[in-house]
């Protein structure tokens, strides 16, 4: 069963869609937050009643959202294609107000965010400048920037050869994995020694990956290959490619026990749906993969058009 919740503040009969992009649930399973990348707002909802309980203006193209372990603080990126806002922001989840702006002239098109489990660092990927930013979570201080490849210039202009999209961190806070959608790989960053140490080739246009709760697997959705690469983190090698997972897989999340992975599939083209388009929009799908039974897809769930963000509760919402 699928329940649809209206989000956004505009009249979409006369104005463009608000475009909900990412959904994040706090670790307590009490509230979830939605970024409206087209409207420029963040919204907060009660996870029990689905009532909207907060809303704040977030600036240009709010994208990925992460939350502190206790759910009192949040961070989000401004994925601003106009380059007017080269920044990410911290906000108070109770008052839904911005408490800190973190900006730097090379922070071009920031998208993926992740908070270490010990809450010491926020790691952020910038698509435009092709950096990994390491930020002190308690102060908002930018500690260092790391180019995803030696060929990336230090001035922040980027090369357009890599385009890092999303960040995932192992449960022990030792390693970060970055998807690079242009170079079609995952880059491994040693958080302790602060250096990129490995590149793992995957499929075409990898997007929002996730690491299983036990730290054994990294699932990578390859948008333009319609597949998911399964990386064994004990060897950092791809041990399986799940073909035909859906049309344009976008984001992945695991159940709390790690048994199932859910993969949103944009389905803007392709034959993975059964129902005809509604008002010209192709229905989207979410694929269910049984991790414990050989990483095999077991089900498709049809839903509204262009599903992107996904977050499973109970579980770690970050």
C-alpha positions as CSV (number, residue, x, y, z in Angstrom):
1,X,0.0,0.0,0.0
2,X,1.3,3.5,-0.9
3,X,0.1,6.6,0.8
4,X,0.6,9.9,-0.9
5,X,1.1,13.2,1.0
6,X,0.7,16.6,-0.5
7,X,3.8,18.7,0.1
8,X,4.8,22.2,-0.9
9,X,3.2,25.6,-0.7
10,X,2.4,26.6,-4.3
11,X,-0.7,26.1,-6.3
12,X,0.6,23.5,-8.8
13,X,-2.4,24.0,-11.0
14,X,-1.1,27.4,-12.0
15,X,2.6,27.2,-10.9
16,X,5.4,24.7,-11.4
17,X,5.7,21.6,-9.2
18,X,7.5,22.1,-5.9
19,X,9.6,19.0,-6.7
20,X,10.3,17.1,-3.4
21,X,13.8,15.9,-3.8
22,X,15.1,14.2,-0.6
23,X,13.3,12.8,2.5
24,X,15.1,12.3,5.8
25,X,13.7,10.8,9.0
26,X,15.2,11.4,12.4
27,X,16.7,8.4,14.2
28,X,13.8,8.4,16.7
29,X,11.2,7.9,13.9
30,X,9.3,11.0,15.1
31,X,9.7,13.5,12.3
32,X,10.7,13.5,8.6
33,X,11.9,16.4,6.5
34,X,11.5,17.0,2.8
35,X,13.5,19.3,0.6
36,X,11.5,21.1,-2.1
37,X,14.3,21.7,-4.6
38,X,12.2,23.8,-7.1
39,X,10.2,25.9,-4.5
40,X,13.2,26.5,-2.2
41,X,11.7,25.3,1.1
42,X,12.3,22.6,3.7
43,X,9.2,21.1,5.3
44,X,8.9,19.1,8.5
45,X,6.2,16.4,9.0
46,X,5.0,14.3,12.0
47,X,5.9,10.7,11.0
48,X,2.9,9.3,12.9
49,X,0.1,11.6,11.6
50,X,1.7,12.9,8.4
51,X,0.7,16.4,9.4
52,X,3.0,19.2,8.3
53,X,4.4,20.8,11.5
54,X,7.1,23.1,10.1
55,X,8.2,24.9,7.0
56,X,11.1,27.3,6.3
57,X,12.6,29.1,3.3
58,X,15.8,27.4,2.5
59,X,17.3,29.3,-0.4
60,X,18.1,28.2,-3.9
61,X,17.6,24.5,-4.7
62,X,17.8,22.8,-1.3
63,X,19.0,19.3,-1.9
64,X,20.3,16.7,0.6
65,X,19.3,16.9,4.3
66,X,21.1,15.2,7.2
67,X,20.2,15.2,10.9
68,X,22.0,14.9,14.2
69,X,21.6,11.7,16.2
70,X,19.1,13.3,18.6
71,X,17.2,15.0,15.8
72,X,17.7,18.5,17.1
73,X,20.0,19.8,14.4
74,X,20.0,19.5,10.6
75,X,22.2,20.4,7.7
76,X,21.3,20.8,4.0
77,X,23.0,21.8,0.8
78,X,22.0,24.5,-1.7
79,X,22.5,22.7,-5.1
80,X,22.4,26.0,-6.9
81,X,23.0,25.8,-10.6
82,X,23.1,29.6,-10.9
83,X,26.2,29.6,-8.6
84,X,24.7,32.5,-6.5
85,X,24.7,30.4,-3.3
86,X,27.9,28.5,-2.8
87,X,26.9,27.3,0.6
88,X,25.4,24.7,3.0
89,X,23.3,25.6,6.0
90,X,22.7,24.3,9.5
91,X,19.2,24.6,11.0
92,X,17.3,24.1,14.2
93,X,14.7,21.4,13.7
94,X,12.4,22.6,16.5
95,X,12.1,26.2,15.4
96,X,12.8,25.4,11.7
97,X,15.2,28.3,11.4
98,X,18.7,28.6,9.9
99,X,21.3,28.8,12.6
100,X,24.5,28.8,10.6
101,X,25.6,29.4,7.0
102,X,28.8,27.6,5.8
103,X,30.1,29.1,2.6
104,X,33.3,29.2,0.6
105,X,34.1,30.5,-2.9
106,X,34.9,27.0,-4.2
107,X,31.7,25.4,-2.8
108,X,30.2,25.0,-6.2
109,X,27.0,23.0,-6.6
110,X,27.2,21.2,-3.2
111,X,24.9,18.1,-3.1
112,X,25.7,15.0,-1.1
113,X,26.1,15.3,2.7
114,X,26.8,12.8,5.5
115,X,27.4,13.1,9.2
116,X,29.9,10.7,10.9
117,X,28.2,8.5,13.6
118,X,30.3,10.2,16.3
119,X,29.0,13.6,15.0
120,X,32.5,15.0,14.7
121,X,32.5,15.7,10.9
122,X,30.1,16.6,8.1
123,X,31.4,15.4,4.8
124,X,30.1,17.1,1.7
125,X,30.6,16.5,-2.1
126,X,30.5,19.4,-4.5
127,X,29.6,18.6,-8.1
128,X,31.0,21.8,-9.6
129,X,34.4,22.1,-7.9
130,X,34.7,18.3,-7.5
131,X,35.9,18.4,-3.9
132,X,35.1,16.6,-0.7
133,X,34.7,19.1,2.1
134,X,35.4,18.0,5.7
135,X,33.6,20.3,8.1
136,X,33.7,20.4,11.9
137,X,30.1,19.6,12.9
138,X,30.1,21.4,16.2
139,X,31.5,24.7,14.9
140,X,30.8,24.7,11.1
141,X,34.5,25.3,10.4
142,X,35.8,24.0,7.1
143,X,38.7,21.9,8.1
144,X,40.0,21.0,4.6
145,X,38.9,20.4,1.0
146,X,40.1,17.3,-0.9
147,X,39.9,17.1,-4.7
148,X,38.5,13.8,-5.8
149,X,41.3,13.4,-8.3
150,X,44.8,14.9,-8.7
151,X,43.8,16.5,-12.0
152,X,41.1,18.6,-10.2
153,X,42.5,22.2,-9.9
154,X,42.6,23.9,-6.5
155,X,40.8,27.0,-7.6
156,X,37.4,25.4,-7.5
157,X,36.6,25.4,-11.2
158,X,36.5,21.6,-11.5
159,X,37.1,19.6,-14.6
160,X,33.6,18.1,-15.3
161,X,35.3,14.8,-15.6
162,X,34.2,13.3,-12.2
163,X,31.2,15.1,-10.7
164,X,31.0,13.7,-7.2
165,X,27.3,13.3,-6.3
166,X,26.8,11.5,-2.9
167,X,28.6,10.5,0.2
168,X,28.2,7.3,2.4
169,X,30.2,6.5,5.5
170,X,31.0,3.2,7.0
171,X,29.5,2.5,10.5
172,X,32.9,2.7,12.1
173,X,33.5,6.2,10.7
174,X,36.8,5.1,9.0
175,X,35.9,5.4,5.4
176,X,33.7,7.5,3.1
177,X,32.5,6.4,-0.3
178,X,31.8,9.0,-3.0
179,X,29.9,8.3,-6.2
180,X,31.2,10.1,-9.2
181,X,28.6,10.2,-11.9
182,X,30.7,11.4,-14.8
183,X,33.7,9.0,-14.2
184,X,31.4,6.1,-13.4
185,X,33.1,5.1,-10.2
186,X,33.1,5.1,-6.4
187,X,36.0,6.8,-4.7
188,X,37.1,5.7,-1.2
189,X,38.3,8.3,1.3
190,X,40.2,7.4,4.4
191,X,38.7,9.6,7.1
192,X,41.4,8.9,9.7
193,X,44.3,9.6,7.4
194,X,42.4,12.1,5.3
195,X,43.2,10.9,1.8
196,X,41.6,9.2,-1.2
197,X,42.9,5.7,-1.4
198,X,41.0,3.8,-4.0
199,X,38.7,4.0,-7.1
200,X,36.1,1.3,-7.7
201,X,34.6,1.2,-11.3
202,X,30.8,0.7,-11.3
203,X,28.1,1.3,-13.9
204,X,27.0,4.4,-15.8
205,X,26.0,7.6,-13.9
206,X,26.1,6.3,-10.3
207,X,23.9,8.4,-8.0
208,X,22.8,8.1,-4.3
209,X,24.4,4.9,-2.9
210,X,24.1,3.5,0.6
211,X,26.1,1.2,3.0
212,X,24.3,-1.6,4.8
213,X,23.8,-1.3,8.5
214,X,26.4,-4.0,9.3
215,X,29.0,-2.3,7.1
216,X,29.4,-5.3,4.8
217,X,27.9,-4.0,1.5
218,X,27.7,-0.8,-0.5
219,X,24.8,-0.7,-3.0
220,X,25.4,1.7,-5.9
221,X,22.5,2.7,-8.2
222,X,23.7,3.1,-11.8
223,X,21.2,5.4,-13.3
224,X,22.1,5.0,-17.0
225,X,22.8,1.3,-16.7
226,X,19.5,0.4,-15.0
227,X,21.5,-1.6,-12.5
228,X,22.9,-1.7,-9.0
229,X,26.5,-2.5,-8.3
230,X,27.1,-4.5,-5.1
231,X,30.5,-3.7,-3.5
232,X,31.9,-6.1,-0.8
233,X,33.5,-3.7,1.6
234,X,35.8,-6.3,3.0
235,X,37.6,-6.4,-0.3
236,X,36.3,-3.1,-2.0
237,X,35.4,-5.0,-5.1
238,X,32.1,-5.3,-7.1
239,X,30.9,-8.8,-6.4
240,X,27.6,-8.6,-8.3
241,X,25.8,-6.3,-10.7
242,X,22.0,-6.5,-10.4
243,X,20.8,-5.9,-13.9
244,X,17.4,-4.6,-14.9
245,X,16.7,-3.4,-11.4
246,X,14.4,-0.6,-12.8
247,X,14.5,2.4,-15.1
248,X,17.0,5.0,-14.0
249,X,17.7,3.9,-10.4
250,X,18.3,6.9,-8.2
251,X,18.6,6.3,-4.5
252,X,18.9,3.3,-2.0
253,X,18.1,2.7,1.6
254,X,18.3,-0.5,3.7
255,X,16.0,-1.9,6.3
256,X,17.3,-1.7,9.9
257,X,18.3,-5.4,9.9
258,X,20.0,-5.1,6.5
259,X,18.0,-7.8,4.9
260,X,16.3,-5.7,2.2
261,X,17.4,-2.8,0.1
262,X,14.9,-0.4,-1.6
263,X,15.9,1.3,-4.8
264,X,13.9,4.3,-6.2
265,X,13.7,4.3,-10.0
266,X,12.9,7.5,-11.8
267,X,11.3,5.6,-14.7
268,X,11.3,8.6,-17.0
269,X,11.8,6.1,-19.8
270,X,11.7,2.4,-20.2
271,X,9.3,-0.5,-19.8
272,X,9.3,-1.2,-16.1
273,X,5.8,-0.1,-15.3
274,X,2.4,-1.6,-15.9
275,X,0.0,1.3,-15.7
276,X,-0.4,4.0,-18.4
277,X,0.9,7.4,-17.8
278,X,-1.2,9.9,-15.8
279,X,-1.4,13.3,-17.4
280,X,1.8,12.6,-19.4
281,X,3.8,11.4,-16.4
282,X,5.2,7.9,-16.4
283,X,4.6,6.1,-13.0
284,X,7.8,5.5,-11.0
285,X,8.9,2.3,-9.3
286,X,10.8,1.2,-6.3
287,X,12.6,-2.1,-6.5
288,X,13.0,-4.4,-3.5
289,X,16.2,-6.4,-3.2
290,X,16.8,-9.4,-0.9
291,X,20.3,-8.8,0.4
292,X,20.6,-12.0,2.3
293,X,19.3,-14.2,-0.6
294,X,22.1,-13.5,-3.1
295,X,21.3,-9.8,-3.8
296,X,18.3,-10.6,-6.0
297,X,15.4,-8.3,-6.8
298,X,12.1,-9.7,-5.5
299,X,9.5,-7.0,-6.1
300,X,8.6,-3.8,-7.9
301,X,6.4,-1.2,-6.1
302,X,4.7,1.2,-8.5
303,X,4.2,4.8,-7.3
304,X,3.9,8.4,-8.6
305,X,6.2,9.8,-11.2
306,X,10.0,10.3,-10.7
307,X,10.6,8.9,-7.2
308,X,14.0,10.1,-6.0
309,X,14.6,10.3,-2.2
310,X,13.8,7.4,0.1
311,X,14.3,6.9,3.8
312,X,13.3,3.8,5.8
313,X,12.1,3.8,9.4
314,X,12.9,2.4,11.8
315,X,16.6,2.9,11.1
316,X,19.3,5.5,11.0
317,X,17.8,8.4,9.0
318,X,21.2,10.0,8.2
